[in-house]
Amino acid sequence: MKIKAILLVIILSLGLNEHLSAQSQRTCGTDAYYEAQVKLNPQIEIDVNQAKLDAQQWLKSNLASKQGGVIRTIPVVFHVIYENAAENISDAQVLSQLDVLNYDYRKLNADTGKVPTEFEGVAADSEIEFCIAVRDPNGNATSGITRTATTVTNFSSTSPKSTAGGGKDPWPRDDYLNFWICDLGGGLLGYATPPGGSAANDGVVCGYQYIGAPPDNAFGGAFNEGRTGTHEVGHWLGLAHTFQGGCTGGDGIADTPPTANPNYGCPSVTQNSCNNDFPDLIDMHMNYMDYVDDACMYLFSEGQKTVMQSVLGSSRSSLQSSAGCTPINNLDAGIAILSISDTLCGISSFSPTINLTNYGANTLTTVDVRYQIDSGVVQTYSWTGILSSFTSEEIMLPPINLAFGDHSFRSYVENPN
């Protein structure tokens, strides 16, 4: 296993760096990451191809889905991995990224009015929405944002997807879109895994500088409007780059015209790099799956929508039954027993210590702590205080007198308020 881990680091380092260029141009490592994964485990290519076939079969059996009308929601957990304060971006910046995804995938983005006349008929509301996770894999309340301090300077040659490697292990992909945020180094903006890939690596990775939009993203530059996340999630939902295959191959989607090469910056609206399509259309360089600046990409096509919806109906269908975005009660609390001291030196009493946690959305001010020794009478300790959401407080219960011997202790909470 150690040899495999070393090989993965080497392959990733070589593969991703092949696609790096000056930071003034968009860089996506998805293709290189996929190639590296396949070299390490050829079964991944088989599984990814099977996911494509499953999506096609689902579409054949659900032709009505092309008519739209069904909104599919994806629970998202953001994993912030930071080595310094700048990388530990604010909750507001992270949540701004969630807003960008919802605007872009529902065609609610403010710049949708810039779509050229040629593409107005195919610019799509993808009918996909994203919600921040409020339940973790254990059913406990969560903010949907995990934060992990690391000693890794950047993740240009290693993965942020492992706690043991200085990152954060993914939550189950059947229930969440894992979205890692970290320093990728080398000018790389992000990368993603395709449907059907390895469960241990499934998700999206983006550089912390490219998350969300102003004013919450104050890093500046051409990639600070959150479109890197839009682009990479597109890969995660089965989309290829629009320039994939150049003029002869294209991305396999009929309504995205073939494009000879990646487009950078903000090209002329009349640019046409391929003349072999019929009708001969200009490049759809404003598509989210090209390489232009954030300010110059603002559409998915109807064909791309169909691909993404078919993925959510097949290999990623379990997301629709996830409880990840099912709200916890506004008033909810729980406890953990921290210590119960043994009777010492002939003193037949002890004071249990518990940890009270507010799992609700509202501030907790009162709660009844019930506790019981053996099968005796249930006693009550009424706690009062101020405990904000997702915070904890240690509580020492009143002393309990007991006869010498072995006893059982249990405790629970009621009536949070």
ZISUL-V630331 format. One record per residue. N is the residue number from 1. RES is the residue in one small letter. PHI is phi in whole degrees, -180 to 180 (* if undefined). OMEGA is omega as a letter, one per 40 degrees, with the letter a starting at -180 (none if undefined). Layout:
n,res,phi,omega
N,RES,PHI,OMEGA
N,RES,PHI,OMEGA
This chain:
n,res,phi,omega
1,m,*,i
2,k,-64,i
3,i,-64,i
4,k,-62,a
5,a,-63,i
6,i,-66,i
7,l,-62,a
8,l,-62,i
9,v,-61,a
10,i,-66,a
11,i,-64,i
12,l,-62,a
13,s,-63,a
14,l,-70,a
15,g,-67,a
16,l,-71,a
17,n,-68,i
18,e,-62,a
19,h,-100,a
20,l,-84,i
21,s,-146,i
22,a,-60,a
23,q,-66,i
24,s,-75,i
25,q,-119,i
26,r,-66,i
27,t,-131,i
28,c,-121,a
29,g,-98,a
30,t,-60,a
31,d,-64,a
32,a,-66,i
33,y,-64,i
34,y,-63,i
35,e,-60,i
36,a,-65,i
37,q,-64,a
38,v,-67,i
39,k,-61,i
40,l,-75,a
41,n,-145,a
42,p,-58,i
43,q,-61,a
44,i,-61,i
45,e,-62,i
46,i,-64,a
47,d,-68,i
48,v,-66,i
49,n,-64,i
50,q,-66,i
51,a,-63,i
52,k,-64,i
53,l,-65,i
54,d,-62,i
55,a,-65,i
56,q,-65,i
57,q,-66,i
58,w,-61,a
59,l,-64,i
60,k,-62,a
61,s,-86,a
62,n,-136,a
63,l,-60,a
64,a,-65,a
65,s,-64,i
66,k,-66,i
67,q,-77,i
68,g,79,i
69,g,102,i
70,v,-111,i
71,i,-92,i
72,r,-108,a
73,t,-112,a
74,i,-115,i
75,p,-71,a
76,v,-121,i
77,v,-119,i
78,f,-99,i
79,h,-110,i
80,v,-90,i
81,i,-110,a
82,y,-135,i
83,e,-109,i
84,n,-150,a
85,a,-63,a
86,a,-63,a
87,e,-77,i
88,n,-85,a
89,i,-66,a
90,s,-72,i
91,d,-57,a
92,a,-61,i
93,q,-68,i
94,v,-63,a
95,l,-68,i
96,s,-62,i
97,q,-64,i
98,l,-60,i
99,d,-62,i
100,v,-60,i
101,l,-59,a
102,n,-67,i
103,y,-64,a
104,d,-69,a
105,y,-80,i
106,r,-106,a
107,k,56,i
108,l,-109,a
109,n,-64,a
110,a,-63,a
111,d,-94,i
112,t,-64,i
113,g,-68,i
114,k,-84,a
115,v,-58,i
116,p,-62,a
117,t,-53,a
118,e,-59,a
119,f,-116,a
120,e,-60,a
121,g,-76,a
122,v,-115,i
123,a,-66,a
124,a,-113,i
125,d,-84,a
126,s,-72,i
127,e,55,i
128,i,-125,i
129,e,-124,a
130,f,-128,i
131,c,-123,i
132,i,-75,a
133,a,-63,i
134,v,-117,i
135,r,-125,i
136,d,-86,a
137,p,-61,i
138,n,-93,i
139,g,86,i
140,n,-87,i
141,a,-66,i
142,t,-147,i
143,s,-82,a
144,g,82,i
145,i,-130,i
146,t,-99,i
147,r,-131,a
148,t,-131,i
149,a,-76,a
150,t,-137,i
151,t,-101,i
152,v,-78,a
153,t,-64,i
154,n,-157,a
155,f,-107,i
156,s,-73,a
157,s,-131,i
158,t,-148,a
159,s,-105,i
160,p,-85,a
161,k,-95,a
162,s,-136,i
163,t,-62,a
164,a,-64,a
165,g,-95,i
166,g,95,i
167,g,-111,a
168,k,-141,i
169,d,-61,i
170,p,-73,i
171,w,-81,a
172,p,-54,a
173,r,-69,i
174,d,-70,a
175,d,-119,a
176,y,-144,i
177,l,-89,i
178,n,-83,a
179,f,-126,a
180,w,-87,i
181,i,-126,a
182,c,-161,i
183,d,-88,a
184,l,-90,i
185,g,67,i
186,g,64,i
187,g,86,i
188,l,-71,a
189,l,-87,a
190,g,178,i
191,y,-161,a
192,a,-147,i
193,t,-107,a
194,p,-82,i
195,p,-57,i
196,g,93,a
197,g,-76,a
198,s,-66,i
199,a,-64,a
200,a,-71,a
201,n,-120,a
202,d,-69,i
203,g,144,a
204,v,-123,i
205,v,-127,i
206,c,-136,i
207,g,-67,a
208,y,-62,a
209,q,-71,a
210,y,-110,a
211,i,-95,i
212,g,72,a
213,a,-130,i
214,p,-60,e
215,p,-83,a
216,d,-71,i
217,n,-97,a
218,a,-108,a
219,f,-79,i
220,g,76,i
221,g,90,a
222,a,-87,a
223,f,-130,a
224,n,-113,i
225,e,-113,i
226,g,84,a
227,r,-76,i
228,t,-62,i
229,g,-63,i
230,t,-59,a
231,h,-62,a
232,e,-70,i
233,v,-64,i
234,g,-58,i
235,h,-61,a
236,w,-61,i
237,l,-98,i
238,g,100,a
239,l,-89,i
240,a,-98,i
241,h,-64,a
242,t,-66,i
243,f,-93,i
244,q,-59,i
245,g,84,i
246,g,63,a
247,c,-73,a
248,t,-94,a
249,g,-105,a
250,g,67,a
251,d,-98,i
252,g,80,a
253,i,-116,a
254,a,-64,a
255,d,-96,i
256,t,-109,a
257,p,-57,i
258,p,-62,a
259,t,-130,a
260,a,-64,a
261,n,-147,i
262,p,-59,i
263,n,-100,a
264,y,-122,i
265,g,66,i
266,c,-133,a
267,p,-67,i
268,s,-63,a
269,v,-61,a
270,t,-91,a
271,q,-62,a
272,n,-141,a
273,s,-92,i
274,c,-131,a
275,n,-115,a
276,n,-99,i
277,d,-94,a
278,f,-134,e
279,p,-67,a
280,d,-78,a
281,l,-106,i
282,i,-68,i
283,d,-65,i
284,m,-90,a
285,h,-71,i
286,m,-84,i
287,n,-71,a
288,y,-61,a
289,m,-99,i
290,d,-96,a
291,y,-113,a
292,v,-71,i
293,d,-64,a
294,d,-54,a
295,a,-70,a
296,c,-116,i
297,m,-120,a
298,y,-157,i
299,l,-156,i
300,f,-108,i
301,s,-95,i
302,e,-60,i
303,g,-64,i
304,q,-66,i
305,k,-57,a
306,t,-60,i
307,v,-61,a
308,m,-66,i
309,q,-66,i
310,s,-69,i
311,v,-68,i
312,l,-69,i
313,g,-91,a
314,s,-127,a
315,s,-66,i
316,r,-113,a
317,s,-67,a
318,s,-64,i
319,l,-61,a
320,q,-74,i
321,s,-109,i
322,s,-69,i
323,a,-93,a
324,g,-58,a
325,c,-109,i
326,t,-80,a
327,p,-62,i
328,i,-79,i
329,n,-54,i
330,n,-59,i
331,l,-117,a
332,d,-154,a
333,a,-144,i
334,g,-150,a
335,i,-133,i
336,a,-131,i
337,i,-81,a
338,l,-90,a
339,s,-158,i
340,i,-134,a
341,s,-78,i
342,d,-69,i
343,t,-66,a
344,l,-122,i
345,c,54,i
346,g,79,i
347,i,-91,a
348,s,-96,i
349,s,-146,i
350,f,-153,a
351,s,-123,a
352,p,-65,i
353,t,-113,i
354,i,-123,i
355,n,-113,a
356,l,-93,i
357,t,-121,i
358,n,-88,i
359,y,-95,a
360,g,-91,a
361,a,-85,a
362,n,-98,i
363,t,-67,a
364,l,-92,a
365,t,-118,i
366,t,-144,i
367,v,-163,i
368,d,-97,i
369,v,-97,i
370,r,-94,i
371,y,-149,a
372,q,-148,i
373,i,-105,a
374,d,53,i
375,s,-109,a
376,g,-78,a
377,v,-67,i
378,v,-74,a
379,q,-104,a
380,t,-127,i
381,y,-117,a
382,s,-92,a
383,w,-93,i
384,t,-132,a
385,g,168,i
386,i,-132,a
387,l,-129,a
388,s,-74,a
389,s,-57,i
390,f,67,i
391,t,-114,a
392,s,-133,i
393,e,-148,i
394,e,-81,a
395,i,-129,i
396,m,-99,a
397,l,-75,i
398,p,-59,i
399,p,-58,a
400,i,-119,i
401,n,-94,a
402,l,-142,i
403,a,-76,i
404,f,-63,i
405,g,135,a
406,d,-90,a
407,h,-142,i
408,s,-107,a
409,f,-132,i
410,r,-136,a
411,s,-151,i
412,y,-157,a
413,v,-120,i
414,e,-142,i
415,n,57,i
416,p,-66,a
417,n,-155,none
